[in-house]
Amino acid sequence: MTTLLSGIKVLDLTNVLAGPFTGYQMALLGAEVTKVETPGSGDLARQLGADAGLNKENMGTSFLAQNAGKRSIALNLKSAAGKKVFARLVQQTDVVLENFRPGVMDRLGLGYDALRLINPGLIYCAISGFGQTGPLASAPAYDQIIQGRSGVMSITGDEATAPLRVGYPVCDTIGGMTAAFAISSALVRRERSGEGAFLDVSMLDSAIVTMGWIVSNQLIAGQAPVPMGNNNFTASPSGTFRTGSGLLNIAANKQEQFETLCQIVGRPQLIADPRFAARESRKQYRAALTQAIEDALSENTAAHWEEVLTTAGVPAGQVLSVEQALNQEQIAHRELLMHLPFNDGNRDSITVTRSGFKVDGNVTCVEQGPPRLAEHTTTVLQEAGYTPEEIDQLRSEGAI
């Protein structure tokens, strides 16, 4: 088990994706992550996913994807008793993670200013669509809203289909990864100085930051990006090409790669063609070059061309389905997928992803599957010093 964050305790109040993804990345590194969920309903993601049976059990596949290794307690933060329980838990924790709309925790009397009085070293991370301040701070935000407002959709697709939504909740995931990075950085500072932190993570900010040279071209060069579908705007031939069977991505971005590509596909005359001789002219005559290359690629399959081009040093790769991607030999070799115990009457395990990196050659992992709602309430409260009688009283009061 990877232990980079061993001993770090996290109270995860988050729902659906961005926040739970943050907590999951920390759990994979050894942190003790406890989900604090609303009694009776819990994380909305428990009801989301492609398996209707699991949704009815409050264990939807959307929840299973990023909550393995966590514990779950049910706590009513609107009740006075529930707030007292949460305050006691905060005294013994390192990180509070939440993704409510700005101001919700303050109105509950559980915002950062209140919690740091009882735990000065607390790291409090608030994830929201637009950040804690500004004219949009209180606006509701989902991934697709952020994709639209960040400009991501405007450059996704081609001139006929853009604006187009990215096919998975990319802004939620980017927000979650940004939060995990911010928390880890704050933990380093606290180790050195003892100082806690308030981390204000904006999904909109995070998404724009990752757009890299798209943004710098606009800001510095004054070049507005245009949607180019599967083509790479920086070079040609660089994009997705039809073959005799299947689609193939080719990134012949360097002159030597272009020349090697032409030789391998049996079209050496393209090298000397004045339309394609220089990098910028290849971009100008992209359509004609693409047609010529696709005519050559039609003589064999994407799998064949991937192998011969890659061997020759020309970056190339088949366009795969999600199922094909997960079944790649490379994924198995990297041990990206792990099997965890899970019993819903139809199976005894589930398969989920790990982190996208190894530590000292070792994979990240957790030992337990995602928790049932409130599965660890009694255990967590006992660890916090509550007696069985006090726990029964809290339950009778509707606090847990």
Wavefront OBJ file of the C-alpha trace (Angstrom):
o trace
v 0.000 0.000 0.000
v 1.274 3.468 -0.894
v 1.747 5.553 2.246
v 2.723 9.057 1.103
v -0.262 10.448 3.034
v -0.362 7.841 5.776
v -1.644 9.327 9.033
v -3.491 12.184 7.316
v -7.179 12.321 8.250
v -9.704 13.816 5.854
v -13.355 14.671 6.444
v -14.933 14.534 2.988
v -18.296 16.326 2.815
v -18.391 16.359 -0.971
v -20.877 15.041 -3.502
v -20.893 13.606 -7.030
v -17.480 14.037 -8.704
v -14.993 16.891 -8.216
v -14.755 16.589 -4.432
v -15.072 12.796 -4.197
v -12.354 12.483 -6.855
v -10.086 14.621 -4.673
v -10.734 12.462 -1.636
v -10.192 9.275 -3.630
v -6.795 10.417 -4.888
v -5.796 11.065 -1.280
v -7.131 7.698 -0.115
v -5.047 5.976 -2.801
v -1.991 7.566 -1.204
v -2.798 6.259 2.261
v -4.919 9.038 3.795
v -7.798 8.053 6.069
v -10.786 9.570 4.297
v -14.173 9.654 6.010
v -17.221 10.695 4.005
v -19.668 12.796 5.989
v -23.045 12.171 4.351
v -26.621 13.283 4.860
v -28.618 10.629 6.749
v -30.950 8.681 4.510
v -29.702 9.917 1.154
v -25.949 10.466 1.181
v -23.858 11.396 -1.826
v -26.081 11.964 -4.874
v -23.669 9.843 -6.926
v -24.966 6.826 -4.993
v -28.051 7.043 -7.211
v -26.214 7.637 -10.493
v -24.871 5.129 -12.983
v -25.664 2.625 -15.696
v -26.741 -0.171 -13.338
v -30.303 0.485 -12.103
v -30.019 -2.192 -9.436
v -26.977 -0.578 -7.870
v -28.670 2.823 -8.000
v -31.548 1.432 -5.927
v -29.031 0.143 -3.392
v -27.451 3.612 -3.099
v -24.281 2.187 -4.623
v -24.411 3.581 -8.161
v -21.440 3.058 -10.432
v -20.755 6.808 -10.393
v -20.257 6.539 -6.643
v -18.191 3.364 -6.893
v -15.769 5.063 -9.290
v -14.235 7.443 -6.733
v -15.089 6.374 -3.217
v -13.201 3.139 -2.633
v -11.140 2.999 0.527
v -13.224 5.634 2.310
v -15.373 5.285 5.403
v -18.914 6.663 5.592
v -20.738 8.283 8.462
v -24.217 9.792 8.389
v -24.365 13.140 10.163
v -27.095 15.788 10.193
v -25.161 19.056 10.049
v -28.370 21.059 10.395
v -28.975 19.748 13.918
v -27.257 21.223 16.968
v -26.091 17.789 18.098
v -24.784 16.982 14.640
v -22.779 20.192 14.545
v -21.202 19.345 17.905
v -20.214 15.916 16.627
v -18.666 17.431 13.521
v -16.726 19.965 15.611
v -15.291 17.136 17.717
v -14.266 15.235 14.607
v -12.580 18.354 13.217
v -10.417 18.557 16.334
v -8.897 15.238 15.312
v -8.631 15.771 11.567
v -6.149 17.328 9.158
v -8.298 18.236 6.159
v -11.909 19.270 5.645
v -13.037 18.948 2.047
v -16.361 20.357 0.817
v -18.005 21.373 -2.460
v -21.132 23.178 -1.316
v -22.069 26.515 -2.792
v -20.068 29.348 -1.207
v -21.525 30.412 2.123
v -23.346 27.167 2.989
v -20.841 26.034 5.607
v -20.637 29.526 7.110
v -24.421 29.609 7.483
v -24.213 26.283 9.307
v -21.631 27.808 11.644
v -19.047 25.329 10.314
v -17.025 27.494 7.920
v -13.270 27.865 8.014
v -13.236 30.815 10.410
v -15.207 28.803 12.971
v -13.341 25.527 12.503
v -9.840 26.965 12.689
v -10.617 28.225 16.180
v -10.841 24.618 17.324
v -8.078 23.334 15.034
v -5.575 26.070 14.046
v -3.638 23.695 11.809
v -6.700 22.672 9.820
v -6.488 22.624 6.032
v -9.913 23.536 4.682
v -10.508 23.014 0.966
v -13.640 24.434 -0.666
v -14.312 23.386 -4.264
v -16.897 25.332 -6.232
v -17.780 26.103 -9.807
v -16.572 29.694 -9.825
v -14.675 30.164 -6.567
v -15.689 31.727 -3.266
v -15.681 35.319 -4.537
v -16.724 37.273 -7.616
v -19.986 37.991 -9.451
v -20.581 34.311 -10.307
v -19.618 32.886 -6.908
v -23.175 31.984 -5.911
v -24.231 30.659 -9.334
v -24.953 26.926 -9.589
v -22.404 25.039 -11.638
v -22.115 21.602 -13.165
v -19.364 20.281 -15.404
v -21.133 21.239 -18.619
v -21.695 24.797 -17.390
v -17.968 25.121 -16.724
v -17.072 23.561 -20.067
v -19.148 26.266 -21.737
v -17.919 29.240 -19.719
v -14.257 28.204 -19.850
v -14.120 28.163 -23.637
v -13.442 24.419 -23.735
v -16.592 23.706 -25.731
v -15.815 26.462 -28.235
v -12.683 24.646 -29.426
v -14.069 21.104 -29.223
v -15.414 19.609 -32.433
v -14.905 21.061 -35.902
v -16.418 23.958 -37.822
v -19.595 21.931 -38.376
v -20.063 20.575 -34.844
v -18.496 23.066 -32.409
v -19.248 24.103 -29.740
v -19.180 20.529 -28.482
v -19.081 19.069 -24.996
v -16.061 16.934 -24.106
v -17.308 13.369 -23.734
v -16.668 13.028 -19.997
v -16.841 15.477 -17.050
v -13.395 16.893 -17.713
v -13.849 20.114 -15.709
v -15.070 18.234 -12.638
v -12.040 15.974 -12.834
v -9.621 18.852 -13.391
v -11.133 20.645 -10.384
v -10.670 17.528 -8.270
v -7.072 17.056 -9.314
v -6.339 20.743 -8.678
v -7.794 20.418 -5.182
v -5.707 17.323 -4.434
v -2.579 19.187 -5.509
v -3.487 22.237 -3.414
v -4.172 20.130 -0.327
v -0.925 18.210 -0.688
v 0.992 21.483 -1.018
v -0.715 22.905 2.077
v 0.187 19.777 4.010
v 3.860 20.339 3.166
v 3.714 23.914 4.483
v 1.920 22.808 7.635
v 4.584 20.181 8.256
v 7.168 22.951 8.240
v 5.333 25.753 10.003
v 2.249 24.269 11.664
v 0.114 26.734 9.723
v -3.260 25.681 8.365
v -4.807 26.968 5.147
v -8.037 27.918 3.423
v -7.990 26.612 -0.143
v -10.447 28.179 -2.586
v -10.589 25.924 -5.678
v -12.523 27.185 -8.689
v -13.459 24.695 -11.401
v -13.626 27.546 -13.928
v -10.154 28.796 -13.027
v -8.751 25.268 -13.028
v -10.170 24.453 -16.453
v -8.819 27.632 -18.059
v -5.378 27.024 -16.558
v -5.162 23.620 -18.256
v -5.874 25.094 -21.697
v -2.221 26.087 -21.892
v -1.128 27.406 -25.240
v -4.714 27.936 -26.384
v -4.906 30.667 -23.750
v -1.379 31.978 -24.329
v -1.991 32.283 -28.073
v -5.030 34.423 -27.275
v -3.409 36.506 -24.535
v 0.043 36.995 -26.011
v -0.267 36.558 -29.763
v -3.845 37.762 -30.136
v -4.733 34.588 -32.045
v -8.284 33.392 -31.452
v -8.479 29.572 -31.518
v -10.758 27.827 -33.968
v -12.266 24.349 -33.586
v -10.317 21.899 -35.728
v -11.893 18.592 -34.782
v -9.311 15.812 -34.823
v -6.593 17.937 -36.436
v -3.665 19.371 -34.489
v -3.514 23.095 -35.230
v 0.246 23.247 -34.655
v 1.298 20.834 -37.403
v 0.327 18.719 -40.409
v 0.084 15.815 -40.923
v -1.018 15.582 -37.306
v -4.488 14.335 -36.461
v -6.823 11.415 -37.114
v -6.663 9.511 -40.395
v -8.830 6.853 -42.010
v -7.148 3.554 -42.866
v -8.265 0.353 -44.560
v -9.783 -0.649 -41.220
v -10.051 1.677 -38.248
v -8.930 5.202 -37.413
v -5.338 6.108 -36.673
v -3.878 9.119 -34.890
v -0.588 10.291 -36.384
v 1.543 13.126 -34.985
v 4.273 13.712 -37.574
v 5.142 17.080 -36.081
v 8.836 17.122 -37.031
v 10.265 17.302 -40.544
v 12.061 13.976 -40.177
v 8.851 12.338 -38.945
v 6.955 13.655 -41.966
v 9.587 12.336 -44.339
v 9.687 8.944 -42.628
v 5.887 8.732 -42.785
v 5.895 9.385 -46.529
v 8.517 6.698 -47.114
v 6.747 4.079 -45.004
v 3.315 4.546 -46.582
v 4.855 4.409 -50.039
v 4.393 8.054 -51.012
v 7.969 9.459 -51.109
v 6.954 11.957 -53.793
v 5.053 13.950 -51.159
v 8.353 15.004 -49.591
v 9.395 17.028 -52.612
v 5.943 18.382 -53.403
v 6.246 22.175 -52.950
v 2.888 22.260 -51.160
v 4.230 19.973 -48.448
v 7.944 20.691 -48.331
v 7.820 23.117 -45.383
v 5.997 22.966 -42.067
v 3.805 26.035 -42.623
v 2.861 25.088 -46.188
v 1.778 21.643 -44.991
v -0.644 23.364 -42.650
v -1.890 25.550 -45.494
v -2.533 22.530 -47.731
v -3.661 20.255 -44.905
v -6.734 18.888 -46.741
v -4.766 17.788 -49.815
v -2.035 16.204 -47.690
v -4.552 14.378 -45.550
v -6.271 12.954 -48.627
v -2.964 11.736 -50.052
v -1.957 10.055 -46.805
v -5.368 8.457 -46.295
v -5.217 7.039 -49.832
v -1.967 5.350 -48.866
v -3.217 4.200 -45.455
v -6.260 2.575 -47.080
v -4.005 -0.260 -48.194
v -3.792 -1.708 -44.675
v -5.304 -1.591 -41.171
v -4.825 0.907 -38.388
v -3.194 -1.798 -36.281
v -0.641 -2.501 -39.017
v 0.216 1.148 -39.583
v 0.484 1.812 -35.844
v 3.107 -0.908 -35.496
v 5.261 0.037 -38.472
v 5.099 3.785 -37.895
v 5.823 3.535 -34.172
v 8.761 1.236 -34.843
v 10.143 3.829 -37.264
v 9.801 6.632 -34.713
v 6.642 8.269 -36.060
v 4.107 8.766 -33.217
v 0.961 6.820 -34.117
v -1.857 5.108 -32.263
v -5.190 3.516 -32.966
v -8.411 5.252 -31.933
v -9.928 2.837 -29.432
v -13.237 2.422 -27.663
v -13.255 2.671 -23.870
v -13.520 -1.115 -23.637
v -10.558 -1.574 -25.967
v -8.554 1.018 -24.059
v -9.118 -0.763 -20.746
v -8.067 -4.094 -22.266
v -4.731 -2.890 -23.593
v -1.678 -4.905 -22.606
v -0.033 -1.650 -21.498
v -2.818 -1.006 -18.986
v -2.453 -4.516 -17.578
v 1.312 -4.113 -17.330
v 0.928 -0.840 -15.433
v -1.640 -2.446 -13.092
v -3.891 0.585 -13.478
v -7.006 -1.414 -12.572
v -7.563 -3.031 -9.190
v -10.140 -5.461 -7.889
v -11.819 -4.713 -4.561
v -14.242 -6.731 -2.434
v -17.880 -5.872 -3.089
v -20.978 -7.964 -2.543
v -24.317 -6.964 -4.013
v -25.653 -10.468 -4.468
v -24.467 -10.657 -8.068
v -20.707 -10.281 -7.668
v -18.030 -10.491 -5.037
v -15.736 -7.764 -6.375
v -15.610 -4.618 -8.486
v -12.856 -3.167 -10.650
v -11.799 0.475 -10.329
v -8.839 2.602 -11.383
v -5.824 3.574 -9.331
v -3.835 6.824 -9.622
v -2.100 7.624 -12.900
v 1.358 7.243 -11.351
v 3.494 4.867 -9.325
v 5.550 5.655 -6.231
v 9.010 4.094 -6.053
v 7.800 1.573 -8.607
v 4.731 0.675 -6.555
v 1.094 1.179 -7.528
v -1.267 3.214 -5.382
v -4.125 1.317 -3.812
v -6.794 0.997 -1.145
v -7.808 -2.201 0.572
v -11.579 -1.804 0.894
v -14.358 -1.171 -1.577
v -16.642 1.887 -1.463
v -18.633 2.156 1.777
v -22.319 1.627 2.280
v -24.115 4.746 3.496
v -23.396 5.267 7.215
v -21.458 1.992 7.348
v -18.817 3.357 9.734
v -20.828 5.824 11.815
v -20.553 3.880 15.054
v -16.865 3.075 14.579
v -15.880 6.658 13.803
v -17.829 8.051 16.755
v -16.314 5.499 19.101
v -12.856 6.513 17.888
v -13.811 10.120 18.682
v -14.579 9.129 22.263
v -18.358 8.663 22.211
v -19.825 5.940 24.401
v -22.436 3.486 23.116
v -25.059 5.314 25.177
v -24.105 8.684 23.697
v -24.240 7.227 20.187
v -27.715 5.852 20.864
v -28.779 9.284 22.099
v -27.438 10.957 18.956
v -29.357 8.483 16.847
v -32.570 9.108 18.732
v -32.121 12.869 18.249
v -31.711 12.463 14.511
v -28.134 13.744 14.579
v -26.795 10.589 12.906
l 1 2 3 4 5 6 7 8 9 10 11 12 13 14 15 16 17 18 19 20 21 22 23 24 25 26 27 28 29 30 31 32 33 34 35 36 37 38 39 40 41 42 43 44 45 46 47 48 49 50 51 52 53 54 55 56 57 58 59 60 61 62 63 64 65 66 67 68 69 70 71 72 73 74 75 76 77 78 79 80 81 82 83 84 85 86 87 88 89 90 91 92 93 94 95 96 97 98 99 100 101 102 103 104 105 106 107 108 109 110 111 112 113 114 115 116 117 118 119 120 121 122 123 124 125 126 127 128 129 130 131 132 133 134 135 136 137 138 139 140 141 142 143 144 145 146 147 148 149 150 151 152 153 154 155 156 157 158 159 160 161 162 163 164 165 166 167 168 169 170 171 172 173 174 175 176 177 178 179 180 181 182 183 184 185 186 187 188 189 190 191 192 193 194 195 196 197 198 199 200 201 202 203 204 205 206 207 208 209 210 211 212 213 214 215 216 217 218 219 220 221 222 223 224 225 226 227 228 229 230 231 232 233 234 235 236 237 238 239 240 241 242 243 244 245 246 247 248 249 250 251 252 253 254 255 256 257 258 259 260 261 262 263 264 265 266 267 268 269 270 271 272 273 274 275 276 277 278 279 280 281 282 283 284 285 286 287 288 289 290 291 292 293 294 295 296 297 298 299 300 301 302 303 304 305 306 307 308 309 310 311 312 313 314 315 316 317 318 319 320 321 322 323 324 325 326 327 328 329 330 331 332 333 334 335 336 337 338 339 340 341 342 343 344 345 346 347 348 349 350 351 352 353 354 355 356 357 358 359 360 361 362 363 364 365 366 367 368 369 370 371 372 373 374 375 376 377 378 379 380 381 382 383 384 385 386 387 388 389 390 391 392 393 394 395 396 397 398 399 400
